[in-house]
Amino acid sequence: MGKRIAMVAGEASGDLLAAHLIRALKQHLPDAEFFGIGGPKMQAEGFEVLWPCERLAVHGYVDALKRYRELSGIRKALLARIRRERPDAFIGVDAPDFNLWLERKVREAGMPAVHFVSPSIWAWRGGRIKTIARSVSHMLCLFPFEPALYEKAGVPVSYVGHPLADVFPLEPKRALAREVLELPPEGMVVALLPGSRQSEVRNLAPTYIETARILLERHPGIRFVVPLATRETRELFLAALAEAQAEDLPIRLLFGHAVEAMTASDVVLVASGTASLEAALLKRPMVISYRMGKWQYRLMKRMAYLPWVGLPNILCSETVVPELLQDAATPLALADALDRWLADPEARASLEQRFTELHLKLRQNTAERAAAAILPYLKGDAAWKPSPRAA
């Protein structure tokens, strides 16, 4: 009989990651069957979707509290099916708030549970590693510094690299990106990425617009591209433009196309997050910024373990790009930081070399390495212990 594997992926990024993993596992186990919570990309690989991954998407703590009963019901229903059907393994893809509880219950029931994408315990909530140790049979990490944290806690772990490093070319095609976006081959272009969440755009759009105004005064003929992920975030940015009476600024809003926008740009102003890693893999000089509520920022700062918030700096273990956060993220300070990149070709060339080295370190054929780590559990070759039952 073919192997049967339960999986849960949250949001579109998890759907893509899980789809690649399913394809890699099927290279070794062509008769394997997969079921659980996922999206259209997983379904295209033969995954049986019991609930769509969009059902797990929450927007902030308030939304999470409002939907707690619904999400808890889905999780318990899936657990009941897993206990009844006893698949050969469970794989949780990201979504740690949903998956870690489920993984612990799966292990208590005597089945291996693998978690794909380490939670950011290296940034904050370090005490969570105790929960992880009780929950997972094996952790799959995207970043090279993460395995040591799990080894210290006695958690079986594998470094599998980052999937974006497999997808992004080592030498981005800037001329082609400008052609796709109908931008002139010459001339200065700045990409503004205020985030994918509505709260991020609401907090950062006014500052980014004023930064663009300052740069235009200094560099007549400069152009700005602003990729936005949803209709809601686009409307928020348009409202900020109207509020600032800045509709005449040379700002072009894009539906998506973040990768093309960054590839085509001379420098990127980006909200901290995965987009900063994308900018690094695209070898772009950048300035990282972020704003949030005053009390939330104080709490996050108190809980932070590292001196950086941006993934490029964290991965390089030093400040290779500026981070201007909270009150420091003024339009003038951001414009000055962007201008320093624009004025220093040697610094840009040095950063490009550093980011190329980082790209090679992260490029590990992630899906295949993840499959290789999971296969011993499916074939019964891995030595693992069920989780002790909770008191």
N, C-alpha and C positions, 0 to 999 in steps of 0.2 A: 504494500500500500504506500501511496505517496505521503510525504510529510504534510502536516497541517499546522499553520502558523497564524496566531491571532496578532493583530497589529492595531495600534492607535496612532494616527498622525493628526496634529492640530494645524490649522491654517494652511495657506497655499504653499509656504516654504516647506512644511513638513510633508505635504502631499508629493512635491517634487522629489524630495530626498528619499522618501519611502518608495516611490515608483522606481527610482534608480536601483535601490537595494533589492526590490522584488525581482527586477530583471537580472541582477547579478546572481541572486540565489537560484533563479531558475536555470542559469547556465550549468549549475552543479546538480540541481534537483528539478528536472523538467516537469515532474508530476506533482510538485508541491502546490498546495492550495492555501490561500490567504483570505482572511475575513476579519471584520471589525469596523473601525471608524476610519474613513479615508476620503479622498477626493477623486476628481475625474482622471487625473494622471495615474493614480493607483488602479482605478477601475479599468483603464485602458490596458493595464498589464495583467488583467484577469482577477483583480481583487474583488471580493464580495463585500460591497458597502452595506453595512447594517444601519449605520447613521452617517450622514455626510459630515466631513470635518468642519464645515461652517458652523455646525451646531455647538462646537467648542469655543468659538471665537467670542471673547469678552472684551469690553472696552473700559478698562479701569476697574478700581475696587468696587465702586457703586454698582456697576453692571454685573460684576461677579457675584455680589451679594444678592441682587435681585434674581439672578438665575441659578442660585445655588441648588434649589430643590430640583429644577429641571436637569441640571448637569449631574447631580448626585444620582438621580433616577436612571439616567443613561448609563452611568458607570456601574451601578449595581446590576442593571439588566445585562450588561456585557459580561460582568464577572460571573453571573449565574450561568450564562451560556458557556463560558470558558470552563467552569467547574463541571458542567454537564458533558461537554464534548471532549475535554482534556486534550487540547492541541499539544504538539510536540514542544512548542515554545511560545512565549509572548515577546513582542518587540514594541516598546514604546518609543515613538519618534518625537523628540522634543516635548512640548506641553507638560513640563514637570509637575505643575500643580494638579493636573488631572492624572498623570500616569504613575507617579511614584506610589500613591496609595494603592492603585490597581496592581502595580508590580509586586508590592509587598504581599497582597492577598494571593496573587498567583503563586508566588514562592511558597507561601504557607500551605497552599494546596498541593505542593510537590512538583511544580513545573518551573523550568528555568525562565527567568525574565531578564531581557536585555534592554538597556536604555541607550538610545542613539542620540547624541548631542548632549554633552555635559551641561547641567545648569551652571550659571555663572558664580559658582561658590568662591572663585578666586577674586571676585569683585566685592561681594557682600553676602550676607546670610551664610557665613562659613559653617555655622553649627548644623547646617542642613546635611552635611556629609554623614552624620550619624544616621539620619533618616535614609539616605541613599544606601548606606552599608546594609541596612536591614531590608531594603527593597529590591536591590538589583543583584542578579547573578553575574552580570558583566556590564561595564560602562564603556561606551565607544566615544572617544574624544576627538574633537575637530582641531584642537590647538596643541602644539608640541609640549607646552609647559604644564598641561593639565594632568597627564598620567601620574606624575610624582605625587600629587595631592591625594590621589586615590590609592596608590601603592602604600603610602604612609598609613592610611586608614584600613588597609587590608582588603580593599575592593579590587577584584579582578578587572583589568582595564586594558584597552588597546588604543593606540593613536592611529587614526585612519585618515588624517588630513582633512582639508576643507573642500567641499564639492565645488565651490566657486572657482577655486584654483585650477580645477580640472577643466572647467568650462571656458574661463577667460583665456584669451591668447596671451602668450608672453610678450608679444609686441602688438599692442592695440593699433588698429588702422584709423588714425585720426582723420586723414583726408576723406576716407569713405564715410565716417560718421558725420562729418560736416556736409557731405553730399546728401546723405540720407535725410538730414534735418534741414536741408536747403539753406545752409549757412555759407557765406563766402569763404573760399579757401584761405584767404589772408584776413587779418584783423583780429582784435582781441575779443575773446569770448570767455565769460565767467558763468559757471553753472552754480545755481543756488538751489540747495536741497534742504528745505525746512522741515523734513520729516514726513512720515507716512500717516501718522495719527493726527486726528483733528486738533487735539490739545497742543501738539507740537507746532502745527502750522499757526494756530491761534497765538501762541506765545512768541514765535520767531518771525512771522511774516512782516510785521511792522519794522522790526530791526533790520531785516534783510533788505527791505525796500529802501530804507534810509541809507544803508550801506551802498546800495546800487547808485543812489543819487550822488553820493560823495565820489564814487569811482568815475561816474560819468563826467563830473566837473573836472576831474584830473585827466581823464582819457576820453576826449570827444571821439565818437565813433565806436566805443566799446559796446558790446551786445551781451545780453543776459538771457539764459535759458533756465526755465523753472519746471522740471518734471514733477507732476503731482499724480498720486496713485488713484485717487477717487474723485468723483464729481463733487463730494462734500468738501474735500480739501481744496479743490479748485475754486469753489464758491467762496471759501474763507479767504483765499489769497486775493481774489478779485475784490472782495469787500475791503480788504486792507489797502489795496491800491486806491480804491475810491476814497477811503477815509484819509489817506495821505495825499490826495489830489495828485497822484503820480501816474495816471493813465498814459501820460506822454512819454514815460521812460521807455527805453528800448528793451523791454522785458517781454519775452515770448513764453507763454505757458504751454506745456506739453501734457498730453494724456499719457502717462507712463514714459517710456523711452529714457529712463534714468541712466542706463548704461551708455547709450548713444550720446546723451547730453554731457556726461562726464568725459567720455572719450574725446569729444569734439572740443572740449574747453581747454583754456590755458591754465586755469586754476579753479578750484572748487571750494565753495563755502557750504559746509555740510553739518547737519545735526548729528550728534554722536549716535552711533548705532551701526547696523550692518552696512549702511551706505558708505561709511568711512572705510570699511574693509574693501568694499567694491572699488572705491577711489584708489586705494593703495594697489590693488591688483591691476588697475588700469594705469598705474604709474603716474598718477596725477598729484601735483602739489596741492595741498589743501589747508584750510583752517577749520578746526572743529569747534562748534559752539553748541550751547544748550541752555534752555531756560525752563524752569518749572516753578510750582508754587513755593513760596518762601519757606514754609514749615516742612514741606516734603524735601526740599533741597537740604535743609539742615539735618534732617533724619538720614538721608542718603549719605551725606558727607560724613556723619558720625559713624555710620556702619561700613564705610568704604575701607578696603584694605590696601589699595594701590594708589599711587600718586597721580594716576591717569584714568580717564574715562574712555578715551578713544582707542579702538582696537589696534590701529597702526602703532601707537606708542606702547601699548601693553605688549604687543607681539615683538616689538624691537627692544623692549626693556629700557627705553629712554625716550626723551621728548624729541621726536623727529619731525613732528608737525605741531603748530601752536594749538593750544586748547584755551578758548576764552569762554568761560562759563558764567551763567547767572549775571550778576551786576557788572562783571568784567566784559560781557558781550555787548559793548556799545557800538553803534554804527561806525564811529570814528576809529575805535580800536580794531574792529574787524576790517575796515577798509585799509588801515595801515598794515595789518598783518598780510592781507592779500597782496598789497602793493609790494611788500618785501620779496615775495616770490616772483612777482612779475618783473622786478628790477634785477634779479640775480640769477642769470642762466647757469652759473656754476653750481649754485645751491640746488637748482632744479635737476641738473644732471646727476649730482651726487645722490639726491633723493630717489631718482629713477633707478639707479643702480641698487640702492638699498631695498627698494620695493621689489626689484627683480629677484634678489636673493630670497626675500620673504616668500615670494610667489613660488619659487622652486621648492622651498621647505614645506609649504602647504600643499603642493601638488603631489598627491600620493595615490591617485586612482581610488578615491574614497569608497565608492560603492563596492568594488572588488575586495578591498581590505576589510570593510565592514562585514561582507559576506564570509570571508575567510575566518573572521573571529567568531561568527555565529554558527558556522557549520559544525564544529565539534559538539555543540549542544544538541543540534538536530540529529547527529549521528550517534549520540550517546558516548562520545569520546571524551567529553569535558568532565573533569572532576569538580562538582559543585555541590553546595549544601542548600537544602530548603531553608527559608527564613524561619527562625523560631516564632511560634505563635505569640501574638500580642497578648498581654495579660488581660 
